[in-house]
Amino acid sequence: MNPTETDMCDIDRRDFIRLSSAGVAGIGLTGAAVSSAAAGLEADRPVFFQGDGLNLGPQEYAEVLAGLTAGGDLQEDYYSNGGVVEELEKRMADVLGKERAVFLPTGTLANHLAVRLLCEAHGGRRVVTQAESHLANDAGDDCATLAGLRVVGLAPGQVGLTLEEVQAEHARARASRVKVGIGAISIESPVRRKLGGVFDFEELGRISAWAESEGIGRHLDGARLFIGAAYTGIPVDRWAALFDTVYVSLWKYLNAGSGAILAGPSDLLDDLFHTRRMYGGALVRGWVYAAVAMHYLDGFEERFQRGITISEDLFARLEKNSAFTVRRMPSGSNVFVLEVRGTDPKAFRDRLAAAGISMREPRDDGSIVVQVNETWAAATGEDLGRRMVTALG
């Protein structure tokens, strides 16, 4: 759901990047100083109402790398082994409460390798997931093509699925004329196709306990896990504990150019180096992604939580103005739908861009999908509300 560079407003954002958490290495700000810098930004700094992260452009990304490498102590990897890549793997394994974590170039590969390994370990050639999940819709039937696995999507149109639905599919597969087994259950949360909807944690616990008792592998597509955790108040390691393996994106909100982490038990992932290379996923130099992700991982929860606080203040103010309606997604996270009355939505968007707020193009019905991210911490709810009212024209 993140925009391309052409979707962004035409504003020089370099000062914003330097002063916000993005440029802290280059100017020597860490820890509490990061939050202070972000909180004290002037009102004309750009704020992104789209994307999960900072939406770094090429020059900004290069400036971040320059800051991270200025001291000369950053250790590079070789074919994604060692150096800062290994540091990131160890850090993420600790944060997620898993024995092992492995760097991979994409989330698609992370999800694929996870369910493949789980099916091999537990037996069974079927993978059960939500019908709206990335695995069922956006991976080009990679499980069938590359691993001979069949993906079965349940509960179409829904964020989650129930234990009873999973059990019914399990019984159906076992009762077919040619008996087949479910090797893995893959759950995505938050769900991109359902505008950031978060899977019910209690139901997830029921499914996880049952799957474990049945000898079925469990994988979490947690690309946006840290965002879901921020909105539910349930720590990332508690979500991860319900699964054998978990994938987390490194680019969506940790701002790396690409990359993913797959975490799980050592006996499953220790030899993934060989499989990763077989799939063409052993980047010769992964440090350019790992270093940036490691940098933004530090303090992310604090910065993102401040963005949430400011967004809630803004939405409360907008709800008092008849020109605006903010629709929250059922069981949602950082994605909202904004309806604007009394003005042309496209003209409203253009005026906001000139005022330093970047938004998506309006949808066909005139509503605009809005995403909360840490750039919101560069302003206040009062200031953002003032700019939005002014943009009504």
N, C-alpha and C positions, 0 to 999 in steps of 0.2 A: 504494500500500500504506500510505500514511500515514493515521492515524486521524482521525476527526472530533473536535471538541472534547468531545463527550459521552463518547468512549472514554477520556478521560484521568482520572487520579485527582483527587479533589477536594482539592487541596492548593494553598495560596497559594505561587506560584512566583516572586513578584516579586523577592525577595531573590536567588534563584538567577539570575534573568535579569540583575540588576544586577551581580552578582559574576562571572558567567561571561562568555564572550566576547560574549554578546548585548548587554550593556549598556556596553561599553567606551567608546563615544563619550561617553555621559552622565557618566562618572566619570573620564575622562581616562586610561584604560589602553590602551596599544597594544603591539604587538610581544611581547617576552618577558614583559611584565607580564601579558598576557592569560593565558598558560599558567600563570604562577605563581598567579594568582587562581583559575583553574579547578582547579588541582591542590590548592589549599589549602582547598577548600570543606569544610564540616562534613558529618558522615555523614548528617545528616537532610535534606540537600538532595535534591530529587526528581531521579531519573534515569529516562530513558525507554527502555524495552526495545521500543519501537515507533516507527516512522517513521525517516526518514533524517536528519532535522534536529532543530532545537530545539523544534518544535511550538509556536511562539509563538501565544498567544491574542491577542484584539483589543487589550486594554489593554497587554500586553507589546509588541506591535508598535508601538503608538502611542508607548510610552516610548522604543523604539529610534529611531523617527523624530524624536522630540523631541530626543534627544541628537545625532543627525546634523545637525539644522538649527539647533542652538543658537548656533553661531558665525556664522550669517548668510552663509556663503560658499558654500553649496550652490547650484549653478546649475540651475534648472529647464529642462525641455525644452518644445517646442511641437509637438504632434502627433508625439511620439516622436523628434523631431529636436533635436540640440544638447544643451547642458547635461550633466548627469551621465549621461544616456543615452548620449551620444556618448563620454564618458569610459569608460564600461563597455564599449562596443563596441570601442574601441581597445585596452583592457586585455585583453579576452578574445581578440581577434585575435592579440595578441602571445603570450598564454599557450598558445593552440592552434596557433601557428605558421602562421596563415593571413593572407592579405592584407587581408581585410575581414571584419567581423562586423556583424550587424544584429540589433537588439532586436525581438522579437515578443511578443505577449501570451501565447501558449500554445505548448506543444511540438507539439500536433496540427497547428497551422498551420505551424510550422517544418518538420516532416517533410513535410507536403503540398507546400509551396512548393519545398522542396529537390528532391524527386523530379520535380515538374513541370518545374522549370527544367532539370534534368539530362536529362530525356527530350526536351525541346525542343532542347537543345544537341547531343545525341548521336543523335537519331532513335530511333524505336521507341516503342511505346505500352504496353509491358509493364514492370512493376517486379517484380523477384524479391526475396523476403525470406524470413525464417524464418516457418514456420507459426505459431509462438508469439509473434511480434512484435506490438508495439502497432499498427503500420501495418496488419497483417493482421486484427486482432481488435477494436480499440478506437477506430477512427476513422470508423465508420459508412459504410464504402464511399465515403469522401470523394474518393478518387482517381478512381473511376469517375463519381461524380455531378458533381464540379466540374471535372475536367480530362480526362475521357474516357480515363483510364488503367486498365489491368487489373493488379491486384496478384495475383501468384502466390506462394503460401506453400509452401515446401519443408521437408522433414524434420520432420513433425509429432511433437510430444512431445520434441524435442531442443532443447538450448540453441543449437547452431550447425548449420551445414550444411557439406558438403565441396565442394571444387572440382569433383569429378566429378559431384556432383548438379547444380551450376550448369551445367556444360558439357552435361550430358544435357538439361536444360531448354532451353538455348540451341539445341542441335541439333534438338530436337523442334519448337521454334517455327519455325525456318528451313525445316524439311522439311514443314511442314503444307501442305495444298492451297493455302491463301492464306497466303503467306509473311508472317510477322510478326517484328518485332524487339524485343529487350530494350533499353530505353533507360537503365535504371538498376538497380543492385543496392543495396538498403537493408539494412544490418545493424544490429540492436539489440544492445548490450552495455553493462552487464549486462542480462539479460533478466528483466523483472518477473514474467512468467508462469511462469518457471522458478526462482523464489525467488532471484533475484540471480545466476544462473549467468553466467559470463564466457566469451565466445567465445574459442576457442583462437587465440592471437596468431599463431603460425606458419601455421596454416591460413588465417587472415585475410590474411596476407601473400601466400600463393599465389593466393587468389581475387582480391585487389586487382591483382596483377601481370597476371594473365590478363585481367581486365576492362579494364584500361588498354590492353593489346595489341589487344583486340577493339573498342575505341572505345565502351565501355559506361561510363556514369557511375557513381560510387560515393558513397554517402551513409552516414554513421554516425549512427544514433539513439543518441547518447551522453548521454541524459538523466542517467544516473548515472555518467558517464565518470570523474569524479574519485574516486568510490568504487571503481570497478573498478581504476583506476590504483593506488590505495593498497594494494589486496590483491595485485596482481600485481607491483608494483614497477616497472612499465613506465610512464614518464611520459605525461601526456595528449597532449603534442605528437607522440609517436611513434605513438600510436593514430591521431590525427587525420591524420598524414602519409600513411596508407594510403588516404585518402578525398579526394574533391573537396570535399565539404561535410560539416559536422558540427554537430549540434544538442546543446546542453547546457541542462539545466533550471536555472532561477534560484530555484525555490521548494522543491524536494525537500530540499536540504541547504544551500543558500545563503540559505534562510529568507525570501525575498521573498514578498509576497502572491500574486504570479503572475509569469509572464514566462519567456522563453526567449531563447537566443542561437543564431543560425544563422551559421556562419562558413564562408568559402570564398574562391575567387578573386574579385578585384575585377570582372573582366569579366562575372561571373555575378550578382554581388550589388549592384553600384553603383546600379542603377536599381530596386532592390527597394522603395524608398519608394512608388512608384506602385502596384505589385502589392499591397503591404501595405495600402495605403489602399483599394484596390478590394475586398479581402476583408474590410474593416471592422476591420483590425488596427492602425490607426494611433491609438493611445490619445492623447487630448488631453494628458494628463499621465502620462508613464511614469516620472517621477522617484521616485515613491513606491515603486516596485519596484526600479528600477535602483540607487538609493542604498543600499538595504538589501543587495542582492546584492553590490554592490561592497565594502561594509563587511565582509561575511562571507567574501568571497573572500580578503582579506588574512589570511594565517596559517591558512587552512583546513587545508592538508595537515598542518601540525604538530599542530593540535588534534585532527583526526580520527585521526591516527596514534597519539596518546596514548590515544584511546578504544579503538582496536584492541588496543593493548598491555594495557590493563586488562581488556578482554574475554577475551583469551587467558589471562591470569592467573586470572580467574574460572572459565573453562571447565576449566582444569587442576585447579582445586580441586573443582569439581563432579564431575569424573570419578572422584574418589576417594571419593565418597559414593554409596552404592548407591541412594539415593532419586532420583538424577538421571541422566538420559542426555541428552547434547547431540549432536544429529545435524548434521553438516556437509553442506552441499549439494555435489554433485559440481561441480568447477570453480567453487565458490561465492565470494561476496564477503561482504557484511555481514548476510546472512540465515541464521539457524540455527533448528532445531526443538528445543524443550525438552520432554522427557518427565519427568513427576513421578510418583513412586509413593508409596503410603502415605498419601495425603491426597486430598481432593476438589480437582481442579484449579481450579474456580471459587472455592472458599473460599481456596485458596492465593493466587490472584490478588488477591482482596480484602484478604487480610492483607498482601500485599506493597504494595498501594496505600497502606494505612495506615502502612507503613514507608518510604514515599517512593520506591517503584519502580512505575512505570506499565507495565502489560503489556496485551497484547491479550486478548480473550476466547479461552478454549480452543477448539480445533477439535472436531469431532464425535468424534474418537478420543481426546480429552483432551489432546493435545499442544498446545503453544503456540508460535507463530511469534515469534521474537525477532530484533530488528534492532539492530545496533550503530550508534551515532552519537556525536557529540562530547559529549553530555551525560554519557556514561560517564566522561569525564575529571573529573567532579565528585566521584568517589569512588575507592576502591581495590578491587582484586579481593578482598582479604581482607574488607573491609567489606561489599561486595555479597554475598559468600558467606555471611557471618554473618547478614545479613538474610534471605537465602533459606532457610537452615536453620531459623531461628527461625519463618519463615512456614509451615513444614510443620505446625506446630500441636502 
